Amino acid sequence: MYGDENSSDELEAIHAARLDVDLEMAEMNASADAWHAVRNRGFCNHGSAVGYLGSPVREGRKILKPGQLACTAGCGTVFANDEDWYAQCGDPMANPVALPAPAGA
């Protein structure tokens, strides 16, 4: 502490820092709840993707052209470019893609 501070200043700073963490955690929990709500409704949220490679090592990448990405979160949607994928990740329900039915369902 500095000479012009007292313990109440320090406690106020600690309380403010804890409040910031609590608000950040609440925001992350709300984002996770929204993510799971999309999946629970049976739609893909496009949470991961692979891009084009000059010499594809996996079968799924052979369909891609330069700049394209393919969803690996369950639906296999091909996106035209990074911006298209980011837009779909940001709002997967703007253009919803149904997940395939689970095997044996």
N, C-alpha and C positions, 0 to 999 in steps of 0.2 A: 504494500500500500504506500501511497505517497502521503506526505505530511498534510496535505489539504483534503484528504479523504478520511472517511470514517467507516466503521464496519457496516453501517446501513447502506452505503454506496456499493460496497462489495456484495452484500446480500442481494441488493437490487439487480446488479449485473448478473449474478448467478441465476436469479429467478427469471430474468429476461432471456438468458441463454437457454434455460430449460423450456421456457414457453416456445422459443423458436424451434427447438428440437421437437416438441410435442406437435406443433403446427406442421412441420415437415413430415413427421410420421403419419399424421392424419391425412395429409395430401397423398402420400405414397399408398396408404391403405385404400383410399378412395379410388386411386388409379388401378390398383390391383383388383378391387371389387368390380370396376367397370370392365376390365380385361376378362375376368372370369364370367361375368354376366353374358358377354358375347359368346364365349365358348359354351356356356351352359345352355344357351338358346340354340346351339347346333351350328353356329357360324364360325368361320375362320377369322382370326384377328391378324393373320399374316405377321406373326411375331418374329419370324426368321426367314431368310432367303439366301439363295446362292446366285452368283453371277456367272456371266459368260467367261470361259477360259479358251485360249487358243486351241489347246488339245485337251478336251474333256476326259476326265478320269472316271466319271460316273455316268451311268446311262441317262439320268435325268437332265444332265447339262448338255447333252447332244442336241436337244431341241432349241437351245438358246442361240440368239444372234448377238453380235456385239452390242453392249449396252443394256441388254435385257437381264431380268432377274426372274427366278422361279421361287415361289413360296415353298418353304420346307416345314411349315407349321401344320400341314395337314391337307391342304387343298390342291397344291400344285399349280396354282394360277401363275401365268407368265405376265410379268409387268414390263412395260415398254422401256422404262428407265428408272433411275433412283427416285426421281421426283414422284413418279406414279406410285412406286412402292411406299414411299414415305406418306403420301396422301392417303393411301389405303390403310396404313398402320395407324394414322392419326384418327381416322373415322371409318372403321371397318363396316359400319352399318350404312354408310352412304351408298355402297354398292355391295351388298352382302353376298358372300359366297358360302353355300352350305358345305359343311364338312361331310365326308363320306360316312356312311353308316358303319358302326363298328362291326368287325367280323363276328358272325354268329348271332347278330341281332335280328 
